[in-house]
Amino acid sequence: MAGRIYVTGDCHGSFSRFSVKDFRLQKDMDKEDYVIICGDFGGIWHIDAENRQEKYWLE
């Protein structure tokens, strides 16, 4: 099943809600699926050693 859209609110810098444990549906996602983050999503502008893994995951 492709072309699904998932919507969530502001992450406040925490991407743990996207872990496989918390967001189990992602194991079936492909490049036609989307995750839309609503709010002041600033995670892509604040990259340091602590959240480098999150940036890698988003790419």
PDBQT receptor file of N, H, CA, C and O in Angstrom, charges set to zero:
ATOM      1  N   MET A   1       0.848  -1.174   0.000  1.00  0.00    +0.000 N 
ATOM      2  CA  MET A   1       0.000   0.000   0.000  1.00  0.00    +0.000 C 
ATOM      3  C   MET A   1       0.894   1.238   0.000  1.00  0.00    +0.000 C 
ATOM      4  O   MET A   1       1.698   1.412   0.916  1.00  0.00    +0.000 OA
ATOM      5  N   ALA A   2       0.772   2.087  -0.995  1.00  0.00    +0.000 N 
ATOM      6  H   ALA A   2       0.119   1.946  -1.739  1.00  0.00    +0.000 HD
ATOM      7  CA  ALA A   2       1.649   3.250  -1.117  1.00  0.00    +0.000 C 
ATOM      8  C   ALA A   2       0.833   4.534  -1.176  1.00  0.00    +0.000 C 
ATOM      9  O   ALA A   2      -0.389   4.504  -1.326  1.00  0.00    +0.000 OA
ATOM     10  N   GLY A   3       1.519   5.646  -1.056  1.00  0.00    +0.000 N 
ATOM     11  H   GLY A   3       2.511   5.670  -0.934  1.00  0.00    +0.000 HD
ATOM     12  CA  GLY A   3       0.881   6.934  -1.143  1.00  0.00    +0.000 C 
ATOM     13  C   GLY A   3       0.153   7.356   0.119  1.00  0.00    +0.000 C 
ATOM     14  O   GLY A   3      -0.803   8.128   0.054  1.00  0.00    +0.000 OA
ATOM     15  N   ARG A   4       0.591   6.861   1.262  1.00  0.00    +0.000 N 
ATOM     16  H   ARG A   4       1.369   6.234   1.316  1.00  0.00    +0.000 HD
ATOM     17  CA  ARG A   4      -0.039   7.231   2.536  1.00  0.00    +0.000 C 
ATOM     18  C   ARG A   4       0.563   8.532   3.056  1.00  0.00    +0.000 C 
ATOM     19  O   ARG A   4       1.703   8.872   2.740  1.00  0.00    +0.000 OA
ATOM     20  N   ILE A   5      -0.217   9.252   3.857  1.00  0.00    +0.000 N 
ATOM     21  H   ILE A   5      -1.143   8.976   4.113  1.00  0.00    +0.000 HD
ATOM     22  CA  ILE A   5       0.235  10.501   4.458  1.00  0.00    +0.000 C 
ATOM     23  C   ILE A   5       0.024  10.410   5.966  1.00  0.00    +0.000 C 
ATOM     24  O   ILE A   5      -1.071  10.102   6.436  1.00  0.00    +0.000 OA
ATOM     25  N   TYR A   6       1.096  10.684   6.716  1.00  0.00    +0.000 N 
ATOM     26  H   TYR A   6       1.986  10.934   6.334  1.00  0.00    +0.000 HD
ATOM     27  CA  TYR A   6       1.034  10.713   8.176  1.00  0.00    +0.000 C 
ATOM     28  C   TYR A   6       1.307  12.147   8.611  1.00  0.00    +0.000 C 
ATOM     29  O   TYR A   6       2.236  12.778   8.107  1.00  0.00    +0.000 OA
ATOM     30  N   VAL A   7       0.511  12.669   9.539  1.00  0.00    +0.000 N 
ATOM     31  H   VAL A   7      -0.243  12.157   9.948  1.00  0.00    +0.000 HD
ATOM     32  CA  VAL A   7       0.647  14.044  10.002  1.00  0.00    +0.000 C 
ATOM     33  C   VAL A   7       0.852  14.032  11.508  1.00  0.00    +0.000 C 
ATOM     34  O   VAL A   7       0.172  13.307  12.234  1.00  0.00    +0.000 OA
ATOM     35  N   THR A   8       1.801  14.847  11.972  1.00  0.00    +0.000 N 
ATOM     36  H   THR A   8       2.353  15.436  11.383  1.00  0.00    +0.000 HD
ATOM     37  CA  THR A   8       2.056  14.962  13.401  1.00  0.00    +0.000 C 
ATOM     38  C   THR A   8       2.281  16.428  13.743  1.00  0.00    +0.000 C 
ATOM     39  O   THR A   8       2.491  17.256  12.856  1.00  0.00    +0.000 OA
ATOM     40  N   GLY A   9       2.235  16.736  15.009  1.00  0.00    +0.000 N 
ATOM     41  H   GLY A   9       2.064  16.063  15.729  1.00  0.00    +0.000 HD
ATOM     42  CA  GLY A   9       2.460  18.098  15.471  1.00  0.00    +0.000 C 
ATOM     43  C   GLY A   9       3.942  18.396  15.643  1.00  0.00    +0.000 C 
ATOM     44  O   GLY A   9       4.800  17.614  15.232  1.00  0.00    +0.000 OA
ATOM     45  N   ASP A  10       4.224  19.518  16.246  1.00  0.00    +0.000 N 
ATOM     46  H   ASP A  10       3.527  20.153  16.579  1.00  0.00    +0.000 HD
ATOM     47  CA  ASP A  10       5.585  19.989  16.462  1.00  0.00    +0.000 C 
ATOM     48  C   ASP A  10       6.413  18.957  17.220  1.00  0.00    +0.000 C 
ATOM     49  O   ASP A  10       5.929  18.351  18.176  1.00  0.00    +0.000 OA
ATOM     50  N   CYS A  11       7.644  18.759  16.801  1.00  0.00    +0.000 N 
ATOM     51  H   CYS A  11       8.037  19.251  16.024  1.00  0.00    +0.000 HD
ATOM     52  CA  CYS A  11       8.541  17.774  17.430  1.00  0.00    +0.000 C 
ATOM     53  C   CYS A  11       9.294  18.345  18.624  1.00  0.00    +0.000 C 
ATOM     54  O   CYS A  11       9.772  17.583  19.465  1.00  0.00    +0.000 OA
ATOM     55  N   HIS A  12       9.412  19.659  18.720  1.00  0.00    +0.000 N 
ATOM     56  H   HIS A  12       9.024  20.278  18.037  1.00  0.00    +0.000 HD
ATOM     57  CA  HIS A  12      10.176  20.301  19.794  1.00  0.00    +0.000 C 
ATOM     58  C   HIS A  12      11.579  19.713  19.904  1.00  0.00    +0.000 C 
ATOM     59  O   HIS A  12      12.116  19.577  21.003  1.00  0.00    +0.000 OA
ATOM     60  N   GLY A  13      12.172  19.363  18.761  1.00  0.00    +0.000 N 
ATOM     61  H   GLY A  13      11.737  19.474  17.868  1.00  0.00    +0.000 HD
ATOM     62  CA  GLY A  13      13.533  18.841  18.750  1.00  0.00    +0.000 C 
ATOM     63  C   GLY A  13      13.661  17.380  19.122  1.00  0.00    +0.000 C 
ATOM     64  O   GLY A  13      14.778  16.862  19.153  1.00  0.00    +0.000 OA
ATOM     65  N   SER A  14      12.580  16.701  19.401  1.00  0.00    +0.000 N 
ATOM     66  H   SER A  14      11.673  17.121  19.376  1.00  0.00    +0.000 HD
ATOM     67  CA  SER A  14      12.639  15.289  19.781  1.00  0.00    +0.000 C 
ATOM     68  C   SER A  14      12.013  14.434  18.682  1.00  0.00    +0.000 C 
ATOM     69  O   SER A  14      10.828  14.563  18.374  1.00  0.00    +0.000 OA
ATOM     70  N   PHE A  15      12.825  13.564  18.102  1.00  0.00    +0.000 N 
ATOM     71  H   PHE A  15      13.788  13.459  18.352  1.00  0.00    +0.000 HD
ATOM     72  CA  PHE A  15      12.346  12.717  17.022  1.00  0.00    +0.000 C 
ATOM     73  C   PHE A  15      12.051  11.296  17.485  1.00  0.00    +0.000 C 
ATOM     74  O   PHE A  15      11.888  10.398  16.659  1.00  0.00    +0.000 OA
ATOM     75  N   SER A  16      11.981  11.086  18.782  1.00  0.00    +0.000 N 
ATOM     76  H   SER A  16      12.113  11.815  19.453  1.00  0.00    +0.000 HD
ATOM     77  CA  SER A  16      11.762   9.734  19.299  1.00  0.00    +0.000 C 
ATOM     78  C   SER A  16      10.420   9.158  18.862  1.00  0.00    +0.000 C 
ATOM     79  O   SER A  16      10.268   7.939  18.786  1.00  0.00    +0.000 OA
ATOM     80  N   ARG A  17       9.453  10.012  18.577  1.00  0.00    +0.000 N 
ATOM     81  H   ARG A  17       9.576  11.003  18.639  1.00  0.00    +0.000 HD
ATOM     82  CA  ARG A  17       8.148   9.499  18.125  1.00  0.00    +0.000 C 
ATOM     83  C   ARG A  17       8.248   8.786  16.786  1.00  0.00    +0.000 C 
ATOM     84  O   ARG A  17       7.324   8.075  16.393  1.00  0.00    +0.000 OA
ATOM     85  N   PHE A  18       9.370   8.970  16.075  1.00  0.00    +0.000 N 
ATOM     86  H   PHE A  18      10.121   9.548  16.394  1.00  0.00    +0.000 HD
ATOM     87  CA  PHE A  18       9.561   8.309  14.787  1.00  0.00    +0.000 C 
ATOM     88  C   PHE A  18      10.389   7.037  14.893  1.00  0.00    +0.000 C 
ATOM     89  O   PHE A  18      10.749   6.447  13.875  1.00  0.00    +0.000 OA
ATOM     90  N   SER A  19      10.692   6.611  16.105  1.00  0.00    +0.000 N 
ATOM     91  H   SER A  19      10.399   7.090  16.932  1.00  0.00    +0.000 HD
ATOM     92  CA  SER A  19      11.434   5.357  16.270  1.00  0.00    +0.000 C 
ATOM     93  C   SER A  19      10.550   4.188  15.842  1.00  0.00    +0.000 C 
ATOM     94  O   SER A  19       9.323   4.294  15.858  1.00  0.00    +0.000 OA
ATOM     95  N   VAL A  20      11.162   3.098  15.468  1.00  0.00    +0.000 N 
ATOM     96  H   VAL A  20      12.158   3.012  15.455  1.00  0.00    +0.000 HD
ATOM     97  CA  VAL A  20      10.401   1.916  15.050  1.00  0.00    +0.000 C 
ATOM     98  C   VAL A  20       9.501   1.440  16.187  1.00  0.00    +0.000 C 
ATOM     99  O   VAL A  20       8.401   0.941  15.950  1.00  0.00    +0.000 OA
ATOM    100  N   LYS A  21       9.972   1.596  17.415  1.00  0.00    +0.000 N 
ATOM    101  H   LYS A  21      10.866   2.001  17.608  1.00  0.00    +0.000 HD
ATOM    102  CA  LYS A  21       9.182   1.180  18.578  1.00  0.00    +0.000 C 
ATOM    103  C   LYS A  21       7.883   1.977  18.695  1.00  0.00    +0.000 C 
ATOM    104  O   LYS A  21       6.831   1.404  18.976  1.00  0.00    +0.000 OA
ATOM    105  N   ASP A  22       7.948   3.296  18.480  1.00  0.00    +0.000 N 
ATOM    106  H   ASP A  22       8.803   3.761  18.252  1.00  0.00    +0.000 HD
ATOM    107  CA  ASP A  22       6.778   4.157  18.655  1.00  0.00    +0.000 C 
ATOM    108  C   ASP A  22       5.956   4.352  17.383  1.00  0.00    +0.000 C 
ATOM    109  O   ASP A  22       4.756   4.617  17.460  1.00  0.00    +0.000 OA
ATOM    110  N   PHE A  23       6.581   4.226  16.222  1.00  0.00    +0.000 N 
ATOM    111  H   PHE A  23       7.556   4.011  16.160  1.00  0.00    +0.000 HD
ATOM    112  CA  PHE A  23       5.900   4.454  14.945  1.00  0.00    +0.000 C 
ATOM    113  C   PHE A  23       6.079   3.208  14.087  1.00  0.00    +0.000 C 
ATOM    114  O   PHE A  23       6.816   3.209  13.102  1.00  0.00    +0.000 OA
ATOM    115  N   ARG A  24       5.394   2.160  14.481  1.00  0.00    +0.000 N 
ATOM    116  H   ARG A  24       4.795   2.159  15.282  1.00  0.00    +0.000 HD
ATOM    117  CA  ARG A  24       5.578   0.835  13.876  1.00  0.00    +0.000 C 
ATOM    118  C   ARG A  24       5.187   0.779  12.406  1.00  0.00    +0.000 C 
ATOM    119  O   ARG A  24       5.692  -0.065  11.665  1.00  0.00    +0.000 OA
ATOM    120  N   LEU A  25       4.307   1.655  11.980  1.00  0.00    +0.000 N 
ATOM    121  H   LEU A  25       3.898   2.340  12.582  1.00  0.00    +0.000 HD
ATOM    122  CA  LEU A  25       3.859   1.639  10.586  1.00  0.00    +0.000 C 
ATOM    123  C   LEU A  25       4.981   1.961   9.600  1.00  0.00    +0.000 C 
ATOM    124  O   LEU A  25       4.882   1.629   8.419  1.00  0.00    +0.000 OA
ATOM    125  N   GLN A  26       6.053   2.610  10.080  1.00  0.00    +0.000 N 
ATOM    126  H   GLN A  26       6.134   2.880  11.040  1.00  0.00    +0.000 HD
ATOM    127  CA  GLN A  26       7.117   3.009   9.167  1.00  0.00    +0.000 C 
ATOM    128  C   GLN A  26       7.837   1.833   8.522  1.00  0.00    +0.000 C 
ATOM    129  O   GLN A  26       8.451   1.993   7.467  1.00  0.00    +0.000 OA
ATOM    130  N   LYS A  27       7.773   0.670   9.129  1.00  0.00    +0.000 N 
ATOM    131  H   LYS A  27       7.275   0.541   9.986  1.00  0.00    +0.000 HD
ATOM    132  CA  LYS A  27       8.460  -0.483   8.542  1.00  0.00    +0.000 C 
ATOM    133  C   LYS A  27       7.873  -0.849   7.184  1.00  0.00    +0.000 C 
ATOM    134  O   LYS A  27       8.537  -1.493   6.372  1.00  0.00    +0.000 OA
ATOM    135  N   ASP A  28       6.625  -0.437   6.935  1.00  0.00    +0.000 N 
ATOM    136  H   ASP A  28       6.086   0.086   7.595  1.00  0.00    +0.000 HD
ATOM    137  CA  ASP A  28       5.976  -0.704   5.653  1.00  0.00    +0.000 C 
ATOM    138  C   ASP A  28       5.975   0.504   4.724  1.00  0.00    +0.000 C 
ATOM    139  O   ASP A  28       5.404   0.443   3.635  1.00  0.00    +0.000 OA
ATOM    140  N   MET A  29       6.603   1.593   5.137  1.00  0.00    +0.000 N 
ATOM    141  H   MET A  29       7.067   1.642   6.021  1.00  0.00    +0.000 HD
ATOM    142  CA  MET A  29       6.610   2.800   4.313  1.00  0.00    +0.000 C 
ATOM    143  C   MET A  29       7.588   2.662   3.157  1.00  0.00    +0.000 C 
ATOM    144  O   MET A  29       8.566   1.918   3.232  1.00  0.00    +0.000 OA
ATOM    145  N   ASP A  30       7.301   3.399   2.080  1.00  0.00    +0.000 N 
ATOM    146  H   ASP A  30       6.507   4.004   2.020  1.00  0.00    +0.000 HD
ATOM    147  CA  ASP A  30       8.241   3.476   0.965  1.00  0.00    +0.000 C 
ATOM    148  C   ASP A  30       8.331   4.934   0.515  1.00  0.00    +0.000 C 
ATOM    149  O   ASP A  30       7.777   5.816   1.171  1.00  0.00    +0.000 OA
ATOM    150  N   LYS A  31       9.014   5.193  -0.583  1.00  0.00    +0.000 N 
ATOM    151  H   LYS A  31       9.465   4.476  -1.116  1.00  0.00    +0.000 HD
ATOM    152  CA  LYS A  31       9.262   6.564  -1.022  1.00  0.00    +0.000 C 
ATOM    153  C   LYS A  31       8.007   7.288  -1.501  1.00  0.00    +0.000 C 
ATOM    154  O   LYS A  31       8.056   8.493  -1.746  1.00  0.00    +0.000 OA
ATOM    155  N   GLU A  32       6.902   6.593  -1.638  1.00  0.00    +0.000 N 
ATOM    156  H   GLU A  32       6.863   5.614  -1.439  1.00  0.00    +0.000 HD
ATOM    157  CA  GLU A  32       5.649   7.236  -2.035  1.00  0.00    +0.000 C 
ATOM    158  C   GLU A  32       4.828   7.688  -0.827  1.00  0.00    +0.000 C 
ATOM    159  O   GLU A  32       3.795   8.337  -0.994  1.00  0.00    +0.000 OA
ATOM    160  N   ASP A  33       5.270   7.355   0.376  1.00  0.00    +0.000 N 
ATOM    161  H   ASP A  33       6.109   6.828   0.511  1.00  0.00    +0.000 HD
ATOM    162  CA  ASP A  33       4.593   7.754   1.606  1.00  0.00    +0.000 C 
ATOM    163  C   ASP A  33       5.222   9.036   2.144  1.00  0.00    +0.000 C 
ATOM    164  O   ASP A  33       6.391   9.321   1.886  1.00  0.00    +0.000 OA
ATOM    165  N   TYR A  34       4.434   9.802   2.891  1.00  0.00    +0.000 N 
ATOM    166  H   TYR A  34       3.484   9.570   3.101  1.00  0.00    +0.000 HD
ATOM    167  CA  TYR A  34       4.897  11.075   3.432  1.00  0.00    +0.000 C 
ATOM    168  C   TYR A  34       4.617  11.163   4.921  1.00  0.00    +0.000 C 
ATOM    169  O   TYR A  34       3.617  10.641   5.415  1.00  0.00    +0.000 OA
ATOM    170  N   VAL A  35       5.534  11.845   5.639  1.00  0.00    +0.000 N 
ATOM    171  H   VAL A  35       6.346  12.268   5.238  1.00  0.00    +0.000 HD
ATOM    172  CA  VAL A  35       5.316  12.234   7.026  1.00  0.00    +0.000 C 
ATOM    173  C   VAL A  35       5.358  13.754   7.033  1.00  0.00    +0.000 C 
ATOM    174  O   VAL A  35       6.370  14.352   6.668  1.00  0.00    +0.000 OA
ATOM    175  N   ILE A  36       4.271  14.375   7.445  1.00  0.00    +0.000 N 
ATOM    176  H   ILE A  36       3.449  13.889   7.742  1.00  0.00    +0.000 HD
ATOM    177  CA  ILE A  36       4.182  15.829   7.490  1.00  0.00    +0.000 C 
ATOM    178  C   ILE A  36       4.237  16.260   8.944  1.00  0.00    +0.000 C 
ATOM    179  O   ILE A  36       3.436  15.820   9.769  1.00  0.00    +0.000 OA
ATOM    180  N   ILE A  37       5.208  17.141   9.252  1.00  0.00    +0.000 N 
ATOM    181  H   ILE A  37       5.858  17.499   8.582  1.00  0.00    +0.000 HD
ATOM    182  CA  ILE A  37       5.379  17.636  10.612  1.00  0.00    +0.000 C 
ATOM    183  C   ILE A  37       4.871  19.069  10.650  1.00  0.00    +0.000 C 
ATOM    184  O   ILE A  37       5.450  19.948  10.012  1.00  0.00    +0.000 OA
ATOM    185  N   CYS A  38       3.797  19.314  11.390  1.00  0.00    +0.000 N 
ATOM    186  H   CYS A  38       3.327  18.601  11.908  1.00  0.00    +0.000 HD
ATOM    187  CA  CYS A  38       3.199  20.643  11.502  1.00  0.00    +0.000 C 
ATOM    188  C   CYS A  38       3.780  21.363  12.715  1.00  0.00    +0.000 C 
ATOM    189  O   CYS A  38       4.067  20.736  13.735  1.00  0.00    +0.000 OA
ATOM    190  N   GLY A  39       3.948  22.655  12.606  1.00  0.00    +0.000 N 
ATOM    191  H   GLY A  39       3.715  23.164  11.778  1.00  0.00    +0.000 HD
ATOM    192  CA  GLY A  39       4.473  23.431  13.716  1.00  0.00    +0.000 C 
ATOM    193  C   GLY A  39       5.807  24.041  13.371  1.00  0.00    +0.000 C 
ATOM    194  O   GLY A  39       6.191  24.088  12.202  1.00  0.00    +0.000 OA
ATOM    195  N   ASP A  40       6.515  24.507  14.375  1.00  0.00    +0.000 N 
ATOM    196  H   ASP A  40       6.203  24.468  15.325  1.00  0.00    +0.000 HD
ATOM    197  CA  ASP A  40       7.787  25.184  14.136  1.00  0.00    +0.000 C 
ATOM    198  C   ASP A  40       8.925  24.170  14.118  1.00  0.00    +0.000 C 
ATOM    199  O   ASP A  40       9.785  24.175  14.999  1.00  0.00    +0.000 OA
ATOM    200  N   PHE A  41       8.926  23.320  13.132  1.00  0.00    +0.000 N 
ATOM    201  H   PHE A  41       8.227  23.316  12.416  1.00  0.00    +0.000 HD
ATOM    202  CA  PHE A  41       9.915  22.260  12.989  1.00  0.00    +0.000 C 
ATOM    203  C   PHE A  41      11.274  22.867  12.670  1.00  0.00    +0.000 C 
ATOM    204  O   PHE A  41      11.517  23.284  11.538  1.00  0.00    +0.000 OA
ATOM    205  N   GLY A  42      12.160  22.919  13.659  1.00  0.00    +0.000 N 
ATOM    206  H   GLY A  42      11.962  22.580  14.579  1.00  0.00    +0.000 HD
ATOM    207  CA  GLY A  42      13.474  23.501  13.462  1.00  0.00    +0.000 C 
ATOM    208  C   GLY A  42      14.589  22.482  13.470  1.00  0.00    +0.000 C 
ATOM    209  O   GLY A  42      15.762  22.855  13.490  1.00  0.00    +0.000 OA
ATOM    210  N   GLY A  43      14.256  21.212  13.454  1.00  0.00    +0.000 N 
ATOM    211  H   GLY A  43      13.304  20.909  13.438  1.00  0.00    +0.000 HD
ATOM    212  CA  GLY A  43      15.268  20.163  13.557  1.00  0.00    +0.000 C 
ATOM    213  C   GLY A  43      16.324  20.188  12.478  1.00  0.00    +0.000 C 
ATOM    214  O   GLY A  43      17.462  19.789  12.723  1.00  0.00    +0.000 OA
ATOM    215  N   ILE A  44      15.976  20.647  11.289  1.00  0.00    +0.000 N 
ATOM    216  H   ILE A  44      15.051  20.971  11.090  1.00  0.00    +0.000 HD
ATOM    217  CA  ILE A  44      16.960  20.633  10.207  1.00  0.00    +0.000 C 
ATOM    218  C   ILE A  44      17.957  21.776  10.306  1.00  0.00    +0.000 C 
ATOM    219  O   ILE A  44      18.970  21.765   9.607  1.00  0.00    +0.000 OA
ATOM    220  N   TRP A  45      17.693  22.769  11.163  1.00  0.00    +0.000 N 
ATOM    221  H   TRP A  45      16.870  22.778  11.731  1.00  0.00    +0.000 HD
ATOM    222  CA  TRP A  45      18.613  23.884  11.298  1.00  0.00    +0.000 C 
ATOM    223  C   TRP A  45      19.533  23.740  12.503  1.00  0.00    +0.000 C 
ATOM    224  O   TRP A  45      20.521  24.467  12.601  1.00  0.00    +0.000 OA
ATOM    225  N   HIS A  46      19.247  22.853  13.394  1.00  0.00    +0.000 N 
ATOM    226  H   HIS A  46      18.444  22.262  13.315  1.00  0.00    +0.000 HD
ATOM    227  CA  HIS A  46      20.051  22.688  14.607  1.00  0.00    +0.000 C 
ATOM    228  C   HIS A  46      20.722  21.319  14.565  1.00  0.00    +0.000 C 
ATOM    229  O   HIS A  46      20.233  20.354  15.153  1.00  0.00    +0.000 OA
ATOM    230  N   ILE A  47      21.840  21.251  13.866  1.00  0.00    +0.000 N 
ATOM    231  H   ILE A  47      22.238  22.034  13.389  1.00  0.00    +0.000 HD
ATOM    232  CA  ILE A  47      22.538  19.981  13.710  1.00  0.00    +0.000 C 
ATOM    233  C   ILE A  47      23.830  20.024  14.529  1.00  0.00    +0.000 C 
ATOM    234  O   ILE A  47      24.705  20.855  14.286  1.00  0.00    +0.000 OA
ATOM    235  N   ASP A  48      23.934  19.138  15.480  1.00  0.00    +0.000 N 
ATOM    236  H   ASP A  48      23.223  18.463  15.678  1.00  0.00    +0.000 HD
ATOM    237  CA  ASP A  48      25.169  18.986  16.237  1.00  0.00    +0.000 C 
ATOM    238  C   ASP A  48      25.398  17.494  16.451  1.00  0.00    +0.000 C 
ATOM    239  O   ASP A  48      24.648  16.670  15.929  1.00  0.00    +0.000 OA
ATOM    240  N   ALA A  49      26.407  17.151  17.199  1.00  0.00    +0.000 N 
ATOM    241  H   ALA A  49      27.016  17.821  17.623  1.00  0.00    +0.000 HD
ATOM    242  CA  ALA A  49      26.736  15.734  17.395  1.00  0.00    +0.000 C 
ATOM    243  C   ALA A  49      25.585  14.969  18.031  1.00  0.00    +0.000 C 
ATOM    244  O   ALA A  49      25.397  13.783  17.761  1.00  0.00    +0.000 OA
ATOM    245  N   GLU A  50      24.816  15.644  18.873  1.00  0.00    +0.000 N 
ATOM    246  H   GLU A  50      24.969  16.608  19.093  1.00  0.00    +0.000 HD
ATOM    247  CA  GLU A  50      23.727  14.971  19.588  1.00  0.00    +0.000 C 
ATOM    248  C   GLU A  50      22.592  14.537  18.658  1.00  0.00    +0.000 C 
ATOM    249  O   GLU A  50      22.003  13.476  18.866  1.00  0.00    +0.000 OA
ATOM    250  N   ASN A  51      22.278  15.337  17.642  1.00  0.00    +0.000 N 
ATOM    251  H   ASN A  51      22.756  16.198  17.473  1.00  0.00    +0.000 HD
ATOM    252  CA  ASN A  51      21.158  14.979  16.770  1.00  0.00    +0.000 C 
ATOM    253  C   ASN A  51      21.572  14.704  15.328  1.00  0.00    +0.000 C 
ATOM    254  O   ASN A  51      20.745  14.788  14.420  1.00  0.00    +0.000 OA
ATOM    255  N   ARG A  52      22.817  14.384  15.114  1.00  0.00    +0.000 N 
ATOM    256  H   ARG A  52      23.489  14.317  15.852  1.00  0.00    +0.000 HD
ATOM    257  CA  ARG A  52      23.294  14.042  13.772  1.00  0.00    +0.000 C 
ATOM    258  C   ARG A  52      22.584  12.801  13.234  1.00  0.00    +0.000 C 
ATOM    259  O   ARG A  52      22.311  12.724  12.036  1.00  0.00    +0.000 OA
ATOM    260  N   GLN A  53      22.284  11.843  14.085  1.00  0.00    +0.000 N 
ATOM    261  H   GLN A  53      22.506  11.906  15.058  1.00  0.00    +0.000 HD
ATOM    262  CA  GLN A  53      21.589  10.626  13.657  1.00  0.00    +0.000 C 
ATOM    263  C   GLN A  53      20.186  10.954  13.152  1.00  0.00    +0.000 C 
ATOM    264  O   GLN A  53      19.728  10.363  12.175  1.00  0.00    +0.000 OA
ATOM    265  N   GLU A  54      19.499  11.891  13.808  1.00  0.00    +0.000 N 
ATOM    266  H   GLU A  54      19.870  12.371  14.603  1.00  0.00    +0.000 HD
ATOM    267  CA  GLU A  54      18.171  12.286  13.353  1.00  0.00    +0.000 C 
ATOM    268  C   GLU A  54      18.238  12.915  11.966  1.00  0.00    +0.000 C 
ATOM    269  O   GLU A  54      17.386  12.646  11.118  1.00  0.00    +0.000 OA
ATOM    270  N   LYS A  55      19.259  13.762  11.731  1.00  0.00    +0.000 N 
ATOM    271  H   LYS A  55      19.950  13.981  12.419  1.00  0.00    +0.000 HD
ATOM    272  CA  LYS A  55      19.415  14.365  10.410  1.00  0.00    +0.000 C 
ATOM    273  C   LYS A  55      19.652  13.280   9.368  1.00  0.00    +0.000 C 
ATOM    274  O   LYS A  55      19.070  13.320   8.284  1.00  0.00    +0.000 OA
ATOM    275  N   TYR A  56      20.494  12.323   9.688  1.00  0.00    +0.000 N 
ATOM    276  H   TYR A  56      20.967  12.290  10.568  1.00  0.00    +0.000 HD
ATOM    277  CA  TYR A  56      20.755  11.222   8.761  1.00  0.00    +0.000 C 
ATOM    278  C   TYR A  56      19.463  10.464   8.460  1.00  0.00    +0.000 C 
ATOM    279  O   TYR A  56      19.207  10.112   7.308  1.00  0.00    +0.000 OA
ATOM    280  N   TRP A  57      18.651  10.211   9.482  1.00  0.00    +0.000 N 
ATOM    281  H   TRP A  57      18.860  10.497  10.418  1.00  0.00    +0.000 HD
ATOM    282  CA  TRP A  57      17.390   9.489   9.299  1.00  0.00    +0.000 C 
ATOM    283  C   TRP A  57      16.450  10.267   8.390  1.00  0.00    +0.000 C 
ATOM    284  O   TRP A  57      15.794   9.681   7.528  1.00  0.00    +0.000 OA
ATOM    285  N   LEU A  58      16.378  11.597   8.576  1.00  0.00    +0.000 N 
ATOM    286  H   LEU A  58      16.910  12.073   9.276  1.00  0.00    +0.000 HD
ATOM    287  CA  LEU A  58      15.485  12.412   7.762  1.00  0.00    +0.000 C 
ATOM    288  C   LEU A  58      15.889  12.426   6.294  1.00  0.00    +0.000 C 
ATOM    289  O   LEU A  58      15.036  12.509   5.411  1.00  0.00    +0.000 OA
ATOM    290  N   GLU A  59      17.196  12.346   6.035  1.00  0.00    +0.000 N 
ATOM    291  H   GLU A  59      17.889  12.279   6.753  1.00  0.00    +0.000 HD
ATOM    292  CA  GLU A  59      17.664  12.346   4.648  1.00  0.00    +0.000 C 
ATOM    293  C   GLU A  59      17.271  11.071   3.966  1.00  0.00    +0.000 C 
ATOM    294  O   GLU A  59      17.575  10.882   2.788  1.00  0.00    +0.000 OA
TER     295      GLU A  59
